[in-house]
């Protein structure tokens, strides 16, 4: 057996060990736990607000039942709280949390003086960068599932559960509704891949974790403001946030895939561009901390 064949299993095991250590370190931080706590609280606040407003027989958003997508349906079926909570957190809370974690990925290590020691170990810059991105993506999925599970729990406690009426007006079973809720959560997590790559790139530009996090969140806010300006409608389809709420099309019957595919393709493009930029910057960076 050649030396390369002997070292390959050890290299793979070391990579998984590095990923496991990064996940454990990230999830044990008080900042991460606080972010997850805020995300879990949003469905609770929405559910309680809807319950209070409709407790006397009123309707959500006033007499006509107007309101954000899905919110008028929560009183009929608690599963709609999952869709409402994801729609409420996706424009700001979820990307802000991802921006904080991604922005701190490299810059935080440099600020703490641990980045140089990570590179002394047999990680290599490319492997370390990929591990940081994989950790951020794992947090994307976890954060989305925290919102969804919290919303499902609150919805089950405060409202009835049963068959769902889709946006198209057709009925689907509760089991199929749960399946679509899981698919929506996965789509929402995938919608954050571009944000994660952007944050990782910003993190390679500075040795200050706070500066990287603030810059990433600031860029998120700026892009979303630009996405609301009518005069920029020609550019808006290229903003990573433009198709975020297309997950609502999963509640149509049949499912409308066009905007969903555009969203996933756009996220892949942003991940490729900013991931490559992060790699080019990090592999050429002079590590002094």
C-alpha positions as a Python dict, from the first residue, in 0.01 Angstrom:
ca = {
    (1, 'X'): (0, 0, 0),
    (2, 'X'): (138, 339, -100),
    (3, 'X'): (205, 626, 138),
    (4, 'X'): (-74, 828, -27),
    (5, 'X'): (-324, 550, 39),
    (6, 'X'): (-216, 532, 402),
    (7, 'X'): (-244, 905, 463),
    (8, 'X'): (-577, 955, 280),
    (9, 'X'): (-797, 791, 552),
    (10, 'X'): (-612, 985, 822),
    (11, 'X'): (-663, 1306, 624),
    (12, 'X'): (-1036, 1241, 587),
    (13, 'X'): (-1071, 1158, 957),
    (14, 'X'): (-879, 1472, 1048),
    (15, 'X'): (-1112, 1679, 828),
    (16, 'X'): (-1422, 1538, 996),
    (17, 'X'): (-1259, 1597, 1332),
    (18, 'X'): (-1195, 1959, 1240),
    (19, 'X'): (-1556, 2002, 1125),
    (20, 'X'): (-1688, 1842, 1444),
    (21, 'X'): (-1469, 2072, 1653),
    (22, 'X'): (-1584, 2379, 1459),
    (23, 'X'): (-1950, 2283, 1501),
    (24, 'X'): (-1905, 2223, 1872),
    (25, 'X'): (-1719, 2552, 1921),
    (26, 'X'): (-1977, 2751, 1724),
    (27, 'X'): (-2280, 2601, 1899),
    (28, 'X'): (-2130, 2649, 2245),
    (29, 'X'): (-2083, 3022, 2207),
    (30, 'X'): (-2326, 3233, 2406),
    (31, 'X'): (-2371, 3458, 2104),
    (32, 'X'): (-2487, 3163, 1893),
    (33, 'X'): (-2726, 3044, 2163),
    (34, 'X'): (-2866, 3396, 2196),
    (35, 'X'): (-2926, 3414, 1819),
    (36, 'X'): (-3106, 3079, 1823),
    (37, 'X'): (-3310, 3196, 2122),
    (38, 'X'): (-3423, 3509, 1938),
    (39, 'X'): (-3516, 3303, 1632),
    (40, 'X'): (-3716, 3060, 1846),
    (41, 'X'): (-3896, 3350, 2014),
    (42, 'X'): (-4027, 3503, 1690),
    (43, 'X'): (-4289, 3228, 1623),
    (44, 'X'): (-4396, 3246, 1988),
    (45, 'X'): (-4458, 3621, 1961),
    (46, 'X'): (-4641, 3585, 1629),
    (47, 'X'): (-4855, 3298, 1757),
    (48, 'X'): (-4948, 3472, 2082),
    (49, 'X'): (-5025, 3797, 1897),
    (50, 'X'): (-5256, 3617, 1655),
    (51, 'X'): (-5424, 3429, 1940),
    (52, 'X'): (-5487, 3749, 2136),
    (53, 'X'): (-5614, 3939, 1832),
    (54, 'X'): (-5854, 3662, 1733),
    (55, 'X'): (-5954, 3563, 2084),
    (56, 'X'): (-6269, 3777, 2074),
    (57, 'X'): (-6371, 3654, 1731),
    (58, 'X'): (-6180, 3921, 1541),
    (59, 'X'): (-5964, 3858, 1236),
    (60, 'X'): (-5593, 3905, 1185),
    (61, 'X'): (-5495, 4244, 1049),
    (62, 'X'): (-5837, 4394, 1110),
    (63, 'X'): (-6184, 4325, 991),
    (64, 'X'): (-6088, 4208, 645),
    (65, 'X'): (-5837, 3951, 758),
    (66, 'X'): (-5557, 4112, 564),
    (67, 'X'): (-5199, 4046, 667),
    (68, 'X'): (-4871, 3898, 560),
    (69, 'X'): (-4865, 3576, 359),
    (70, 'X'): (-5032, 3285, 543),
    (71, 'X'): (-5102, 3482, 862),
    (72, 'X'): (-5478, 3497, 809),
    (73, 'X'): (-5483, 3115, 789),
    (74, 'X'): (-5312, 3049, 1124),
    (75, 'X'): (-5635, 3040, 1323),
    (76, 'X'): (-5770, 2769, 1093),
    (77, 'X'): (-5457, 2555, 1101),
    (78, 'X'): (-5156, 2593, 1330),
    (79, 'X'): (-4924, 2455, 1062),
    (80, 'X'): (-4955, 2788, 882),
    (81, 'X'): (-4759, 2943, 1169),
    (82, 'X'): (-4452, 2761, 1033),
    (83, 'X'): (-4487, 2933, 696),
    (84, 'X'): (-4565, 3269, 855),
    (85, 'X'): (-4269, 3250, 1094),
    (86, 'X'): (-4027, 3164, 812),
    (87, 'X'): (-4168, 3450, 603),
    (88, 'X'): (-4125, 3685, 900),
    (89, 'X'): (-3768, 3582, 986),
    (90, 'X'): (-3622, 3537, 638),
    (91, 'X'): (-3597, 3906, 539),
    (92, 'X'): (-3392, 4006, 847),
    (93, 'X'): (-3357, 3776, 1148),
    (94, 'X'): (-3228, 3464, 972),
    (95, 'X'): (-2978, 3640, 740),
    (96, 'X'): (-2861, 3858, 1030),
    (97, 'X'): (-2784, 3547, 1235),
    (98, 'X'): (-2603, 3386, 940),
    (99, 'X'): (-2413, 3709, 877),
    (100, 'X'): (-2291, 3717, 1236),
    (101, 'X'): (-2168, 3357, 1228),
    (102, 'X'): (-2013, 3383, 880),
    (103, 'X'): (-1854, 3721, 947),
    (104, 'X'): (-1685, 3587, 1258),
    (105, 'X'): (-1560, 3266, 1093),
    (106, 'X'): (-1210, 3380, 992),
    (107, 'X'): (-1187, 3730, 1140),
    (108, 'X'): (-1288, 3603, 1484),
    (109, 'X'): (-1006, 3347, 1483),
    (110, 'X'): (-759, 3614, 1374),
    (111, 'X'): (-880, 3852, 1643),
    (112, 'X'): (-849, 3581, 1910),
    (113, 'X'): (-500, 3488, 1789),
    (114, 'X'): (-597, 3128, 1710),
    (115, 'X'): (-594, 3140, 1328),
    (116, 'X'): (-219, 3092, 1302),
    (117, 'X'): (-232, 2787, 1527),
    (118, 'X'): (-513, 2633, 1322),
    (119, 'X'): (-294, 2665, 1013),
    (120, 'X'): (5, 2509, 1191),
    (121, 'X'): (-205, 2194, 1225),
    (122, 'X'): (-233, 1986, 905),
    (123, 'X'): (-545, 2166, 788),
    (124, 'X'): (-430, 2383, 503),
    (125, 'X'): (-600, 2708, 416),
    (126, 'X'): (-840, 2560, 161),
    (127, 'X'): (-955, 2284, 394),
    (128, 'X'): (-997, 2526, 683),
    (129, 'X'): (-1199, 2766, 467),
    (130, 'X'): (-1425, 2485, 344),
    (131, 'X'): (-1473, 2368, 702),
    (132, 'X'): (-1571, 2719, 809),
    (133, 'X'): (-1822, 2741, 524),
    (134, 'X'): (-1964, 2397, 602),
    (135, 'X'): (-2005, 2502, 966),
    (136, 'X'): (-2186, 2818, 861),
    (137, 'X'): (-2416, 2618, 632),
    (138, 'X'): (-2489, 2374, 914),
    (139, 'X'): (-2588, 2673, 1126),
    (140, 'X'): (-2813, 2792, 840),
    (141, 'X'): (-3000, 2463, 852),
    (142, 'X'): (-3013, 2456, 1232),
    (143, 'X'): (-3139, 2814, 1258),
    (144, 'X'): (-3412, 2748, 1001),
    (145, 'X'): (-3522, 2428, 1175),
    (146, 'X'): (-3530, 2610, 1511),
    (147, 'X'): (-3779, 2859, 1365),
    (148, 'X'): (-3985, 2583, 1203),
    (149, 'X'): (-3996, 2355, 1510),
    (150, 'X'): (-4076, 2644, 1743),
    (151, 'X'): (-4357, 2756, 1511),
    (152, 'X'): (-4497, 2403, 1479),
    (153, 'X'): (-4496, 2358, 1857),
    (154, 'X'): (-4666, 2692, 1924),
    (155, 'X'): (-4911, 2634, 1639),
    (156, 'X'): (-5008, 2294, 1778),
    (157, 'X'): (-5058, 2437, 2127),
    (158, 'X'): (-5262, 2743, 2030),
    (159, 'X'): (-5449, 2645, 1714),
    (160, 'X'): (-5614, 2340, 1557),
    (161, 'X'): (-5424, 2113, 1320),
    (162, 'X'): (-5562, 1927, 1021),
    (163, 'X'): (-5584, 1923, 643),
    (164, 'X'): (-5447, 2234, 472),
    (165, 'X'): (-5595, 2461, 209),
    (166, 'X'): (-5324, 2562, -38),
    (167, 'X'): (-5285, 2902, -199),
    (168, 'X'): (-5453, 2752, -504),
    (169, 'X'): (-5758, 2662, -296),
    (170, 'X'): (-5711, 2285, -303),
    (171, 'X'): (-5698, 2059, 3),
    (172, 'X'): (-5392, 1854, 101),
    (173, 'X'): (-5355, 1620, 397),
    (174, 'X'): (-5183, 1722, 718),
    (175, 'X'): (-4905, 1471, 647),
    (176, 'X'): (-4840, 1623, 307),
    (177, 'X'): (-4851, 1966, 467),
    (178, 'X'): (-4581, 1860, 712),
    (179, 'X'): (-4373, 1734, 421),
    (180, 'X'): (-4409, 2067, 243),
    (181, 'X'): (-4319, 2251, 564),
    (182, 'X'): (-3996, 2050, 584),
    (183, 'X'): (-3923, 2119, 217),
    (184, 'X'): (-3985, 2490, 273),
    (185, 'X'): (-3743, 2489, 567),
    (186, 'X'): (-3477, 2326, 347),
    (187, 'X'): (-3539, 2580, 70),
    (188, 'X'): (-3510, 2867, 319),
    (189, 'X'): (-3180, 2725, 448),
    (190, 'X'): (-3053, 2690, 90),
    (191, 'X'): (-3158, 3051, 25),
    (192, 'X'): (-2896, 3162, 276),
    (193, 'X'): (-2597, 3003, 101),
    (194, 'X'): (-2518, 3328, -81),
    (195, 'X'): (-2526, 3525, 245),
    (196, 'X'): (-2296, 3269, 407),
    (197, 'X'): (-2042, 3299, 123),
    (198, 'X'): (-2060, 3680, 133),
    (199, 'X'): (-2001, 3682, 508),
    (200, 'X'): (-1709, 3442, 476),
    (201, 'X'): (-1551, 3663, 210),
    (202, 'X'): (-1589, 3973, 427),
    (203, 'X'): (-1439, 3776, 715),
    (204, 'X'): (-1119, 3722, 516),
    (205, 'X'): (-1075, 4096, 462),
    (206, 'X'): (-1022, 4197, 823),
    (207, 'X'): (-884, 4071, 1152),
    (208, 'X'): (-1175, 4220, 1349),
    (209, 'X'): (-1468, 3987, 1403),
    (210, 'X'): (-1697, 4274, 1504),
    (211, 'X'): (-1607, 4472, 1191),
    (212, 'X'): (-1672, 4169, 969),
    (213, 'X'): (-2007, 4096, 1132),
    (214, 'X'): (-2116, 4462, 1115),
    (215, 'X'): (-2012, 4491, 750),
    (216, 'X'): (-2196, 4173, 651),
    (217, 'X'): (-2517, 4275, 829),
    (218, 'X'): (-2487, 4626, 682),
    (219, 'X'): (-2457, 4484, 331),
    (220, 'X'): (-2764, 4266, 393),
    (221, 'X'): (-2970, 4567, 498),
    (222, 'X'): (-2844, 4776, 205),
    (223, 'X'): (-2928, 4507, -52),
    (224, 'X'): (-3278, 4463, 86),
    (225, 'X'): (-3339, 4839, 77),
    (226, 'X'): (-3221, 4851, -285),
    (227, 'X'): (-3451, 4558, -363),
    (228, 'X'): (-3750, 4776, -269),
    (229, 'X'): (-3665, 5075, -491),
    (230, 'X'): (-3883, 5065, -808),
    (231, 'X'): (-3623, 5250, -1015),
    (232, 'X'): (-3384, 4956, -974),
    (233, 'X'): (-3624, 4693, -1104),
    (234, 'X'): (-3381, 4596, -1381),
    (235, 'X'): (-3113, 4507, -1126),
    (236, 'X'): (-3332, 4356, -855),
    (237, 'X'): (-3356, 4002, -1005),
    (238, 'X'): (-2980, 3977, -946),
    (239, 'X'): (-2996, 4066, -575),
    (240, 'X'): (-2955, 3754, -361),
    (241, 'X'): (-3263, 3842, -156),
    (242, 'X'): (-3497, 3901, -452),
    (243, 'X'): (-3645, 3549, -469),
    (244, 'X'): (-3623, 3461, -99),
    (245, 'X'): (-3999, 3454, -47),
    (246, 'X'): (-4055, 3233, -351),
    (247, 'X'): (-4086, 2941, -107),
    (248, 'X'): (-4455, 3037, -86),
    (249, 'X'): (-4493, 2874, -427),
    (250, 'X'): (-4445, 2538, -254),
    (251, 'X'): (-4792, 2593, -109),
    (252, 'X'): (-4949, 2603, -453),
    (253, 'X'): (-5110, 2301, -614),
    (254, 'X'): (-4943, 2218, -841),
    (255, 'X'): (-4615, 2365, -712),
    (256, 'X'): (-4485, 2659, -913),
    (257, 'X'): (-4112, 2595, -958),
    (258, 'X'): (-3989, 2883, -1177),
    (259, 'X'): (-3898, 3135, -906),
    (260, 'X'): (-3775, 2858, -675),
    (261, 'X'): (-3527, 2742, -940),
    (262, 'X'): (-3420, 3102, -1006),
    (263, 'X'): (-3362, 3150, -634),
    (264, 'X'): (-3150, 2837, -595),
    (265, 'X'): (-2952, 2920, -910),
    (266, 'X'): (-2887, 3274, -787),
    (267, 'X'): (-2772, 3146, -447),
    (268, 'X'): (-2535, 2900, -619),
    (269, 'X'): (-2395, 3186, -826),
    (270, 'X'): (-2334, 3406, -521),
    (271, 'X'): (-2183, 3112, -332),
    (272, 'X'): (-1950, 3040, -623),
    (273, 'X'): (-1842, 3401, -674),
    (274, 'X'): (-1791, 3501, -311),
    (275, 'X'): (-1661, 3157, -216),
    (276, 'X'): (-1395, 3186, -485),
    (277, 'X'): (-1315, 3541, -375),
    (278, 'X'): (-1282, 3425, -15),
    (279, 'X'): (-1048, 3143, -123),
    (280, 'X'): (-834, 3379, -336),
    (281, 'X'): (-807, 3628, -51),
    (282, 'X'): (-747, 3375, 226),
    (283, 'X'): (-485, 3168, 43),
    (284, 'X'): (-284, 3485, -33),
    (285, 'X'): (-335, 3649, 305),
    (286, 'X'): (-41, 3709, 536),
    (287, 'X'): (-145, 3545, 863),
    (288, 'X'): (8, 3727, 1159),
    (289, 'X'): (-244, 3643, 1430),
}
